[in-house]
Amino acid sequence: MLTKIKDLFKKEEKPGEAELTSTKPSEEVKASTNTNGEVKENNTEKSESVESRSEEVKSESTDVEKTDQPTDDAPKHSLEEIKDEVIKVLKTCYDPEIPVDVWELGLIYEINAATNGDVLIVMTLTSPSCPVAEILPVEIEKKVKEHPMINDCKVKLTFDPPWSQKNMSEVAMLELGFL
């Protein structure tokens, strides 16, 4: 912020002009040298321009301070709370060919959450040629976005590492008869 303010004032200076400022912005006096080397004072509209610019910067900084402060209406949730809620939503999403939800199936590799409610889900599919490759990630993104704690959600599809049966939870293995 301080750099912004300095930059605004640097734009006002011109070669051959030196600013002399008193403690009050309204009492700004500018001195410039003419071709004879004489110093002459100018109380021109430039000093008013500097004053109005400094007022603009002050109002901008108070606006920034207001937005940085948390408001009472904005709910704050921990990352763990957000991740837990995302997992609950993921347990309602099923691969249409397999009667097990995507979480228990081990298709979800990562859930990255931010305190503002943004979520990035890194997932895979059982096979790169999976017929639901275009449908399932979109469905997951849509369902997660609908949750009131979630601001935005993106789903990233990856096949590295490839999915295997070892990714499945015991619940999924039991449901599919592998245990």
Secondary structure, 3 states (H helix, E strand, C coil): CHHHHHHHHHHHCCCCEEEECCCCHHHCEEEEECCCCCEEEECCHHHHHHHHHHHHHHHHHHHHHHHHCCCCCCCCCCHHHHHHHHHHHHCCCECCCCCCEHHHHCCEEEEEECCCCEEEEEECCCCCCCCCCCCHHHHHHHHHHCCCCCCEEEEEECCCCCCCHHHCCHHHHHHCCCC
